[in-house]
Amino acid sequence: MKRINYINYAAIFAAFLAITACSDMFEERVEMQRSGSNVGLSTLLIETPDLEKLPPPSQIFVAAPKNDRIELNWSAVANASSYRLERAVSYDKDTNGQWIVPPGEDFEVLEHSKSVYSTYFTDLIIDDSVANPLRQDNQAYDCAYFYRVAAENITSSVTAEEDEDYIMTAATTLLAPPPSVNASKGESTTSVEVLWQKASGDGIKNYEIWRSLSSDASGSIKMAKVNGNASSWTDTDVEQGKKYYYTIYSLSGGGTSVQSSIAYGYPLENGAPSRVENVRVTSGRGNTNNTITIEWNASGNTSGYYVFRSSSKDSTLTQVAKIESASTITLSDTKSLKPNVYYYYEIQSFKTKTDTNGTTSETLGPMSLSGRDSDSPAEGYLVSPPTEVNVTKILGDTSQNVITFSCALGSENCLSNSGIYSDYNNYTYIVYGNDTQNGTFSKVMEISNPVQAAETGYYQAIVPAKKFYKMSAFNSVESKQGDVVAPAPYAAKNCQASDNAAFGTSTNESDDKAAANMNGVHVVRVTWEAPIGGADGGYNIYRSTKENSGFKKINDSPITELRYDDANESAKPGKLFYYRVLSLNSLGQGASYSNTDVGYGALTTYQYVREYIKTTLNSQKKLTLMHKSGNTAKLGTETAYGDISGTLSYDAHISGVSGRVIMEYKNYADYYIMNDSSLGVYFLLNGNTNTSAGMDTNGTMDGTVTIQGMYPGSVVYNGIKISGGAAGGGTYGVTRAGIDSSAVQADWLYGEK
């Protein structure tokens, strides 16, 4: 009798060893050749946690600004193997002068930082190439950069997906030279005052002022170094009769900025002519298309005048004319004038003198007070076409389109008005059309009283249908025609993203794995129908983790087919993504998005088993008998309940000289998809996983579990072998519904990893 009992206890113990080995998916395992069996990491006294999510770094730092790059470092995150770094750019400030923080969808992974394996990174923004020069007028100095960093562990398939996974910097700028550098011109006989505005960004400790006798600032020498809160410096080491050209550099702990724009200045010479007064623009405030005419009052004791010009695009003072006549007090400027630019004029009188040796020189008078920053600037601009024009089609009406355009420069509601004067213009807008992009455009309509859309501030009008348009503005004369635009196509129809599909695979295990990403998730196929009239420029595809926001374009170039396979590197099991499609015209422009649809890729067989085991393991943790230490204590029956629904029943008993454990699932579920009950359950289980083992601790498993939920299918245990009291060979029979035509034999080790 004692002998029989001993045999039965050993069998039961073997059966329970099998259960434990097959379900222990939270313990990472390493394949090692030890008598043909797997050895858990716990055996080696090394423990690696199973990671679902990593927190963002607790701190992020930006180094002192430099003139061409931004350097970042952040605190390390435990278990992170790499970091994901993204950047967004802000071009606007709020009413308090603070840079506007871009929304999450504006952040993009830097191409050269897809995986950062350290806790620091250098973003080279200006490389000093021909297209990206290290110069003060580079637009990279006119914006702010925001960076955000998230921790990842690629080995454990932990990647960043939500905004809360990141830590973000404050607004960060390059080390820029100070803008609006100016110098006094004949305001004093003994000095020249140099003024500037504070350079953007923090961290500026000092400014250095340099001076040259050449208009290109060559041969400059350093004159002074002042504190970073200074905005002026007075040069007293000057000589009457000399012209000086000043540049300024910003200094920070990170280095020195590039050179500022050049400011021209000079001390007043004894006997100089008087200042020119009442400089004004008499023609050229939105009523001429190629000329700006200025006038001024004659100055006493004068031989002639120099005419200088700066602009809203470039504050550097440039000489446009020299008038060698005291009685000529007007000039019509036609020199390289461009639309949609404000120009500002300053006049300098000069007196010619000849010394006893017959050498002729000039004595300069003080510059007129008519520049951009004066109380009454001489401001002019050409009549200019609207800077923004968009055209959309009218559904069901092929004879007309809707054209939307911005107010022309000088209109009361123009967003880029200087705000200096209130002599606003009421323009007539002329629409031109053609059916080829490069042909001759003909007038199709004049709009004298455009209707402004309250929600956008733009004008709108109905125009005859054409394939391409240009616009101009008219006020006494007509402006140049603006850029070519084309009607945006209608929205693509019936956008659909695949659910749990595996494209381009077969039951061959290697094919299945090769077609998926590193997390074992297959592509999502997005399909749609062409809009009425088609989309000449193709389509752009947008993806988000949220249904109504956060969409980012995911294709590199326009898609010409009506489908797109999204091989999403960040896709993980159980994650849904939202998709929409933008139709493009031949110019790459679009305005109408398709409907939004949600989709997700199927799992590889390997990943399918791992995800399924998560639910079975969690269910078995709720049982008590199987975890008791005594073998006889494991015998009996009990029931565990799913966190969401259903039951797991347990029945362990002795049958002859063998142990038998029957575990049955009925509508069992523990997890919702993405923890959102509205999305449904992740895995819903029905069926049996049974184990039988003899006194030699060898045996078999049997039973089938059918799966509903996000990844429907079934797992058959009949091929799993028990060896030495643990799972030790064989295969699972795995069928992914709608994917596998027959069961795929998945190695028993899939459940052990």
C-alpha positions, 0 to 999 in steps of 0.5 A, spaced: 500 500 500 505 504 501 508 503 495 502 504 491 501 511 494 508 513 493 507 512 485 501 516 485 504 522 489 510 522 484 505 522 478 501 527 481 507 531 482 510 530 475 503 533 472 504 539 476 511 540 474 508 540 467 503 545 469 508 550 472 513 549 466 508 550 461 505 557 464 511 560 467 511 566 461 513 571 466 520 568 467 524 570 462 528 563 459 535 562 456 536 556 451 542 552 454 544 545 452 543 542 459 541 535 458 536 537 452 532 541 457 531 549 458 534 552 464 530 558 467 534 565 468 532 564 476 536 558 476 542 562 474 541 567 479 539 573 474 533 576 474 530 580 468 523 583 469 518 582 464 517 589 461 510 592 458 512 600 459 518 604 461 517 611 464 520 617 461 527 620 463 526 624 470 530 630 467 532 632 461 538 638 460 540 642 454 547 645 454 549 652 453 547 654 446 551 654 440 551 657 433 550 651 429 547 645 434 543 643 440 546 638 445 542 634 450 543 629 455 538 626 460 537 621 466 538 614 465 532 610 465 532 603 468 532 597 463 532 602 457 536 599 452 535 605 447 532 612 447 527 615 442 528 622 440 523 627 437 523 634 435 518 639 433 519 646 431 515 653 433 515 659 429 510 663 433 510 666 440 504 668 444 501 674 446 506 674 452 512 673 447 513 666 449 514 660 444 508 656 442 509 649 444 507 644 438 502 639 439 504 632 440 503 630 432 508 635 430 514 631 433 518 627 428 523 622 429 530 625 427 533 621 421 539 620 425 537 619 431 532 613 431 535 609 436 540 613 441 544 608 445 547 613 450 543 619 454 546 624 450 545 627 443 547 633 438 543 635 433 547 639 428 542 644 425 546 648 421 552 644 417 554 650 413 553 648 406 551 652 400 543 650 402 544 651 409 549 657 411 552 658 417 550 666 417 545 670 421 540 670 416 539 663 416 532 662 418 534 656 423 535 662 428 528 665 427 525 659 431 525 655 437 526 647 437 522 643 442 525 636 444 522 630 447 525 623 449 522 616 451 526 610 454 525 604 450 527 596 450 527 593 443 529 586 446 522 587 450 518 590 445 517 596 449 517 602 445 514 609 446 507 611 443 503 616 447 505 623 449 506 621 456 511 616 455 516 622 453 519 628 457 520 634 453 525 640 453 523 648 454 523 652 448 531 651 445 534 656 440 541 656 437 546 661 439 544 667 435 547 674 434 542 680 436 537 682 431 536 690 429 543 692 429 543 699 428 548 705 429 547 712 430 549 716 423 551 724 425 547 724 432 554 726 435 560 729 433 564 725 438 561 718 438 557 713 435 552 709 439 551 702 437 544 699 439 541 692 438 535 688 440 536 682 445 538 675 441 533 670 442 534 664 447 537 664 454 544 663 456 547 669 453 552 672 457 556 677 453 556 681 447 562 683 443 562 689 438 567 689 432 568 695 428 571 696 421 572 701 416 570 697 410 562 696 408 563 689 408 566 689 415 572 686 413 578 687 417 574 688 423 577 689 430 574 688 437 572 694 440 568 692 447 565 686 451 559 688 454 554 684 459 548 680 456 543 684 458 546 690 455 542 693 448 547 699 447 554 701 447 557 708 445 564 708 441 568 714 443 574 712 439 572 715 433 574 721 428 570 726 424 569 724 416 570 717 417 565 711 416 564 705 421 561 699 420 559 695 426 558 687 427 556 684 434 557 677 436 553 673 442 557 669 447 554 664 451 558 658 455 557 654 449 561 659 444 560 665 440 555 666 435 555 668 428 556 675 426 550 680 426 548 684 420 552 690 419 550 697 422 553 703 418 554 709 423 559 715 423 560 721 427 557 728 425 563 732 422 563 740 423 560 744 418 556 738 415 549 740 412 543 739 416 538 733 417 534 731 411 526 732 414 520 729 412 522 723 408 515 720 405 513 715 400 508 719 395 507 713 391 508 706 392 503 704 398 500 698 394 498 702 388 504 701 384 507 694 381 514 696 380 516 702 383 516 706 390 517 714 389 519 718 395 520 725 397 523 729 402 524 736 404 531 740 401 536 740 406 540 747 407 548 747 405 547 741 401 551 738 395 546 732 394 543 726 397 544 719 399 538 714 399 538 708 403 533 702 404 532 697 409 526 692 408 522 687 413 526 681 410 533 685 411 534 690 416 541 692 413 541 699 410 543 698 403 545 704 398 540 705 392 542 711 389 547 717 390 543 724 387 549 729 386 544 735 386 541 739 392 535 741 388 533 734 386 529 731 392 525 725 389 527 718 387 523 713 384 526 706 386 526 700 382 532 696 384 530 689 385 523 690 389 519 684 390 512 684 392 509 682 399 515 686 402 515 692 406 521 697 404 524 703 409 528 709 406 533 714 409 536 720 406 543 722 408 545 729 405 552 731 403 556 737 402 562 736 397 569 740 399 575 741 396 582 742 400 588 746 398 591 740 394 585 740 390 582 733 393 575 733 393 571 729 399 564 729 402 562 732 409 556 727 411 550 730 414 546 726 420 541 721 417 534 722 416 529 720 422 525 715 417 528 708 418 524 702 420 524 704 428 523 711 427 516 715 429 514 716 422 518 711 417 518 712 410 514 705 408 513 703 402 510 696 398 508 694 391 501 692 390 502 684 391 498 678 390 495 674 396 500 670 399 496 664 400 491 661 395 487 654 396 482 651 391 477 646 393 472 643 389 464 643 390 461 636 390 456 635 385 458 641 381 463 640 376 463 647 373 465 651 379 470 651 385 471 655 391 477 659 392 480 661 399 485 666 399 489 671 404 488 679 404 493 682 400 499 686 403 496 693 405 489 691 406 486 692 413 485 685 415 492 683 412 496 678 417 502 681 416 501 689 416 506 693 419 501 696 423 505 703 422 500 706 418 492 706 417 491 708 410 489 701 408 487 699 401 481 696 398 483 691 393 480 688 387 482 681 386 483 677 379 483 670 378 486 667 372 485 660 370 488 655 365 488 647 364 495 646 363 500 648 369 505 652 364 500 655 359 498 662 358 493 663 364 486 667 362 482 672 366 476 668 369 473 672 374 474 679 378 472 679 385 471 686 388 468 685 394 470 678 397 467 675 403 471 674 409 470 667 412 469 669 420 473 662 422 479 663 418 480 671 416 481 669 409 476 671 403 472 666 399 469 666 392 466 661 387 470 661 381 469 657 374 472 651 374 479 650 371 485 645 373 490 651 375 489 658 378 493 664 379 491 670 383 493 678 383 491 684 386 489 690 383 489 697 386 490 703 380 495 698 377 495 690 377 500 686 381 504 680 379 501 674 378 502 669 384 504 662 384 500 656 381 495 653 385 490 647 383 484 645 386 484 640 392 481 633 390 475 631 394 476 626 400 478 619 398 472 614 400 471 608 404 478 608 407 479 601 411 484 599 415 485 591 416 484 588 422 488 582 424 491 580 417 497 577 415 499 579 408 504 576 404 505 570 409 504 562 409 504 557 414 512 557 413 514 559 420 520 563 417 516 567 412 511 569 417 516 572 422 520 575 416 513 579 414 512 582 421 516 587 425 521 586 431 515 585 435 511 580 431 506 584 428 504 584 421 503 590 417 496 594 417 493 594 410 490 601 408 485 601 402 481 606 399 477 608 393 479 614 389 474 620 390 470 623 384 475 626 379 481 622 382 487 625 385 492 627 380 498 627 385 496 621 389 495 620 396 498 621 403 497 616 409 496 619 416 496 615 422 495 616 430 494 612 436 488 617 437 482 617 433 481 624 433 488 627 433 495 626 433 496 624 426 502 624 422 504 622 415 507 616 414 509 615 407 515 618 404 512 620 397 505 620 395 502 613 394 499 612 387 495 606 388 489 605 392 492 601 398 498 602 403 501 597 407 504 600 414 510 596 416 509 600 423 516 599 427 512 601 433 506 596 433 506 592 438 501 586 440 494 589 442 495 596 440 490 599 435 492 605 430 487 610 426 488 611 419 486 616 414 488 618 407 489 625 404 488 626 396 493 630 393 493 634 386 498 634 381 502 640 385 502 635 391 496 640 395 490 637 399 485 639 403 480 633 404 481 627 408 478 621 408 474 618 414 478 615 419 478 607 420 482 603 426 486 597 424 492 592 427 496 587 424 496 580 425 501 576 430 506 571 428 505 564 430 510 565 435 508 572 438 500 569 438 503 563 443 506 568 447 500 573 448 495 567 449 500 564 455 499 571 458 492 570 460 493 562 461 498 564 466 494 570 470 488 565 470 493 560 474 495 565 479 488 565 482 488 558 483 490 555 490 491 548 490 496 547 485 500 552 488 500 548 495 507 545 497 504 538 499 503 533 493 497 530 496 494 538 498 494 539 490 489 534 489 481 536 489 477 541 485 476 549 485 474 555 480 477 561 479 474 567 476 476 572 470 477 579 472 472 580 466 468 574 465 468 567 465 471 561 470 477 556 470 475 550 473 481 545 476 480 538 477 486 534 480 486 527 481 489 520 481 487 515 476 490 508 477 498 509 477 497 516 473 496 523 475 491 527 471 489 534 472 483 537 468 483 545 467 477 548 463 476 555 461 469 557 460 468 564 457 474 566 461 477 573 460 482 578 464 484 583 459 481 589 455 484 591 449 488 597 451 485 597 457 479 600 454 472 596 456 469 599 450 474 596 445 472 589 448 476 583 451 483 581 449 483 574 449 476 570 451 478 563 452 474 556 452 476 549 452 481 545 456 488 544 457 489 537 461 495 534 463 497 526 464 503 523 467 506 516 470 510 515 475 516 516 471 514 523 470 513 522 463 506 524 460 502 528 455 498 534 454 491 534 451 485 539 450 484 545 445 482 552 447 478 556 442 480 564 442 475 569 441 477 577 442 482 581 438 486 575 435 481 569 434 484 562 433 485 556 437 491 552 441 491 545 441 495 541 446 495 534 444 502 534 441 506 537 447 510 532 451 511 531 458 519 529 460 522 529 467 516 532 470 516 538 465 514 540 458 519 537 454 518 537 447 513 537 441 508 542 438 502 546 439 497 546 434 496 553 433 490 556 428 490 563 427 482 564 424 482 567 417 490 566 416 492 559 417 488 554 413 490 548 417 494 548 424 501 551 424 505 546 429 509 551 434 515 549 437 513 547 445 519 552 447 514 558 444 511 557 451 517 557 455 520 564 452 
